[in-house]
């Protein structure tokens, strides 16, 4: 084995905390920017095989919106694994009952589908209201247009 092929060094991740206010924001546009920060693509030391991303706190998840007729047409589908175990929940009911789930699912589906993606997803914190318990981390405001 050649000596110049060594294992890649672990990138030292300097993790920051960001807070995003989702009030009157479009779900997909918010989710793409949050996923980008969770993956670390906004940093110069981004490596696709390592978790270099930052923490993101999303507030006011209950005030998110969709464009067009999607608010009436979007369905969340899950299946228990048993015959006839399909379950469909409309977006409006999901937003009323579990607003955090709406943003979590949108972001989770934009992350890699492997162990690294699950590790990145754990850095996402979503809250329905405008209060959060991460004041000690001194989160910066993330501006999303």
Phi, psi and omega in degrees: 000137181283145185279343182279354175260082179264168178291146181293143179285148177286127178285130178284113184273121175266096188276130174250167175245133177238148176238136182235132174264114185273010182299118177061030176260153178281133187304309184294320180292322176294314184297322180294319180290321179295317179297322179298318180288321179297324179283336180092018182290347179275357183258150179290339180262028180297135174224126185294343182262004180226154179270100180250009187282176182249172177276144179228130175249121180254125180252161178057047179295337181283354181250019179286157179223163175241157179264160177064217180266010185298330179298331178269335188257338185290133182234134172264122185247136173220157182224136182281342184101346178267155177302132181075015185269018178285145182221128179242131179234123179294155181303316184298321179289322179295320179294325179286322185272312183225077183295332179296322183299324182299312181288320180300316181293319180298318181286317182302321183285350176262354179268164178300145182266067178203189183297326179293321177296322177293324177294320178295320183296331181293346179272004179262129178236122184239135180229142181287324181263196181257014178251140175217163185256030182242033180293328183295335180278355179051066182288144176270155178280131177259116181272122177238128181278000000 
